[in-house]
Amino acid sequence: MNTLLIIDMQNAWLDNPAQPCFDSAAIVGRINHAARQVRAQGGKVIFVQHSDADAPIGSAPWQVITALEKDAADSTVLKLAGDSFAATGLAAQLAASATSTLYISGFATEFCIDTAVRAATSRGLNVVALSDAHTTADRPHLDAPAIIAHHNWVWSGLPVPAGSSLAVRTTAEAFPA
């Protein structure tokens, strides 16, 4: 079964005029497309939601942005660290659904997305990083497009443990219309 992770696409980070995320409207569109395709194929969509002082659980900043399409069958994983697997039920959910391929999307490229890609391959999963379905904001040392391009490049050549795989694909490559 295919599973799509949608990581940290929450109001606290995506609805922040002080630090706008790169190409967020187009990225939301691609994530929605991927989610529709995964659901249509009988797969699973999991929303991962980070909680901290800026986004307490249940608060408006903690909520997933309304532009993302949610389905009653989708599940949610709550996390308190940059690693979606750390002290969460994510690994158990993936095992229970017999995930064969894990697609990764969301925010922030250089933090939670990068960590999820690495943690998932370290757990023996077959991972596809959706190269045009993750975002971040400009940082003091590098702008968002450069951060995204850099991580897509790193993941394209990242050695992974035996039994896992890592591919970097556009949403259209992974989920043709």
C-alpha positions, 0 to 999 in steps of 0.5 A, spaced: 500 500 500 502 507 498 502 512 504 502 519 503 505 523 509 503 531 509 508 534 514 507 540 518 502 544 513 499 548 519 497 555 520 503 557 524 508 556 519 504 556 512 500 562 514 505 567 517 506 573 513 513 575 516 516 568 513 512 566 507 513 559 504 516 558 497 510 557 492 505 555 497 499 555 493 502 551 487 505 546 493 498 545 496 495 543 489 500 538 488 499 535 495 492 535 494 493 531 487 498 526 490 493 525 496 487 524 491 491 519 487 493 515 493 486 515 496 483 513 489 489 507 489 486 505 496 492 508 499 493 512 506 494 519 507 497 521 514 497 528 516 503 529 521 502 535 526 507 539 530 506 542 536 510 547 540 509 553 544 507 557 537 502 551 536 499 548 542 495 542 540 488 544 538 489 551 537 488 555 531 495 555 529 496 548 530 490 546 525 492 544 518 491 549 513 484 549 510 486 549 503 489 542 504 483 536 502 482 532 508 478 525 508 474 522 513 479 516 512 485 520 513 489 519 520 493 524 524 500 523 527 502 528 533 509 530 534 513 534 539 520 534 535 523 534 528 522 527 527 515 524 525 517 517 528 520 520 534 515 518 540 509 517 535 505 512 533 507 513 525 511 507 525 506 502 527 501 506 523 505 504 517 506 497 519 499 496 520 497 498 513 503 494 510 506 501 507 510 499 501 512 506 498 512 512 503 511 519 499 513 525 503 511 532 502 510 538 507 514 543 511 519 545 512 524 542 507 531 542 511 528 540 518 522 536 518 522 533 511 529 532 511 528 528 517 522 524 515 526 522 509 532 519 513 528 516 518 524 512 514 529 510 509 533 508 516 527 504 518 527 500 511 522 503 507 521 505 500 521 512 500 519 517 494 521 525 496 516 529 492 521 534 489 515 539 488 511 538 494 515 540 500 516 548 502 520 552 506 521 560 508 527 564 506 533 563 511 538 568 513 543 564 509 539 561 503 533 563 500 527 557 500 528 555 492 536 554 494 534 550 500 529 546 496 534 544 490 539 543 495 535 537 499 532 534 492 539 534 490 542 531 496 536 526 497 538 524 489 544 521 491 543 519 499 546 512 500 540 508 504 540 502 508 539 495 504 532 493 504 530 501 503 530 505 497 529 513 496 527 516 489 526 523 488 520 525 483 516 530 481 508 529 483 507 529 476 512 523 475 509 519 481 502 521 480 501 522 473 494 525 471 
